[in-house]
Amino acid sequence: MQHWTQGVHHDGSALHVSNPLPAADERVQIRLRTPLDAPIRDVYLRSRPEGELHMEQMHPIAEDAVSRWWQATLTASMPRNPYRFKLMTDAGAWHYNGFGISRADSPDY
């Protein structure tokens, strides 16, 4: 049986990022797909604009028979704007980035 974490997904496609090449100060919609039955209470978009930690709460925007979509806005403040996700469950936090999902919170660099 698969663990719900295997169904978490985000990529750079138009389904997940409203504009992959934003201009300075442009607001970009970032979306994350999770399994509908995942025990997620909250999701945060974690970024470091100008080197300062910023956590933007994501909100559910759509559901289908198997998935829930979450969305938050990221303001492009630098030429490169890395981000990742923090998923909160009753059992604690999960961290999702380009390397996958983990219980461990990895450094931003």
ChimeraX attribute file (.defattr): number of C-alpha atoms within 10 A of each C-alpha:
attribute: neighborCount
match mode: 1-to-1
recipient: residues
	/A:1	3
	/A:2	6
	/A:3	7
	/A:4	14
	/A:5	16
	/A:6	11
	/A:7	14
	/A:8	17
	/A:9	18
	/A:10	19
	/A:11	14
	/A:12	12
	/A:13	10
	/A:14	12
	/A:15	13
	/A:16	19
	/A:17	19
	/A:18	16
	/A:19	15
	/A:20	13
	/A:21	12
	/A:22	17
	/A:23	14
	/A:24	11
	/A:25	11
	/A:26	14
	/A:27	16
	/A:28	18
	/A:29	17
	/A:30	23
	/A:31	24
	/A:32	23
	/A:33	21
	/A:34	22
	/A:35	20
	/A:36	16
	/A:37	11
	/A:38	16
	/A:39	15
	/A:40	18
	/A:41	9
	/A:42	16
	/A:43	24
	/A:44	20
	/A:45	23
	/A:46	21
	/A:47	20
	/A:48	16
	/A:49	17
	/A:50	10
	/A:51	9
	/A:52	7
	/A:53	10
	/A:54	15
	/A:55	15
	/A:56	16
	/A:57	16
	/A:58	21
	/A:59	15
	/A:60	15
	/A:61	11
	/A:62	11
	/A:63	14
	/A:64	9
	/A:65	8
	/A:66	12
	/A:67	16
	/A:68	18
	/A:69	19
	/A:70	22
	/A:71	22
	/A:72	19
	/A:73	17
	/A:74	22
	/A:75	16
	/A:76	18
	/A:77	16
	/A:78	15
	/A:79	10
	/A:80	10
	/A:81	14
	/A:82	15
	/A:83	18
	/A:84	16
	/A:85	22
	/A:86	23
	/A:87	21
	/A:88	16
	/A:89	14
	/A:90	9
	/A:91	8
	/A:92	9
	/A:93	16
	/A:94	18
	/A:95	19
	/A:96	24
	/A:97	17
	/A:98	11
	/A:99	6
	/A:100	12
	/A:101	18
	/A:102	14
	/A:103	12
	/A:104	10
	/A:105	12
	/A:106	10
	/A:107	5
	/A:108	12
	/A:109	4
